[in-house]
Amino acid sequence: MSGVTLRKVKADEADIRLDRWFKRNCPEFTFGQVQKFLRGGQIRVDGKRAKANQRVEPGQEIRIPPVPVMSGGGSEPWAQEGAYNPAEVQQRKQAGPSKSDASEAELQALRDSVIFYDEMVLAINKPAGLAVQGGTNTSLHVDGMLDALKLDSKERPKLVHRLDKDTSGVLLLARSASAAHALTKAFKDKSTRKLYWAIVTGAPAEREGLIDAPLAKLAGKGGEKMVIDEKLGKSAQSVFRQLHRAGRKAAWLALSPLTGRTHQLRVHCEAIECPILGDGKYGGAKAFIDSLSNQMHLHARAIDFPHPVTGHRVVIEAPVPPHFAETLKKLNFDPKTPTKFLTPEIHREKEEKPKPKAKPSRSRKK
């Protein structure tokens, strides 16, 4: 579940009932939601199941699930996977003026994309087609609209990582300079885990594996493009696992990049002859399937990171966009497939079993 947080009981909260603790600290939860979460074990005290009348003690750690509010109003299972804090609704009017030329409708859409926030961290479910930062012929981008995401803070949120324009999913933002420093460090020292979902054309020969193919930037008539280059490329590794497949037509992959190269997952999927659906830049005509959306099907499904203040792990998930959900439906893939982070350990090479070889690309011109 996305947006799970852990909070410690303060000294002045000793001996109050757990349900009253929630009423004081989490007013966005209704009484019925608290009771339901307690019955389902989603609210826990020191990792153990708890009851509404249980008395809390200072220092105890309470697991707080997100409030399950649908943003799209749909009834499909995948429309219910996201989480949204309703307190944000009350604070929209407090958002500062934007520095971009975005319309009020576009600014509101960005606010509506918020899937998690607390005093230090904010996350949005970035829609496909929206750039994170500006560039040539790019006037609308997240960076230019960050004032609209101030919410209850005086500070403008800060970007700490990026997603490609056509990639949807979890985009993490820092709400203070200290949070930005801590989150940036977490990305650099790899204590942050990222999970992507992709629909690819074709299907890998193996159920799971490691793609180890160094990448280099190649300039061309169509602009810069990343290519596999064993001599000049920088190390790039990704792990993958098949979640579902439709024969040899298409497959649904879970992917985790172990390094952070530009377009890494897109190039690596093409390297195993399974380009991401809709990614014509790297897959060409092979990246498209008749009757399926031609939008790119790469989604930053979840992120797992240490909180800048408490150090506790926070997991945030983002529901897939409409075109991705429709493709899952057309391919009869189960949208209720649970989110599971991949670990590099399970893909370590065995001496008797060589690692999957990436398809060689054209040599880089000197």
ABEGO torsion letter per residue (X at the ends): XBGBBBBBBBAAABGBBAAAAAAAABAABBAAAAAAAAAAGABBBGGBBBBAABBBBBGBBBBBBBBBBBAAGBABAAAAABBBBAAAAAAAAABBBBABABBAAAAAAAAAABABBBAABBBBBBBBGBBABBBBGBABBAAAAAAAAAEABABBBBBABBBBAABBEBBBBBABAAAAAAAAAAAAAGABBBBBBBBBBEBBABABEBBBBBBBBBBBAAEBBBBBBAAABBBBBBBBBBABBBEAABBBBBBBBABBBBGAAAAAAAAAGBBBBGBAAAAEAAABBBGBBABBBBBBABBBBBBAAAGBBBBBBBBBBAAAAAAAAAAGBBAABBBBBBBAAAABBBAABBBBBBBBBBBBBX
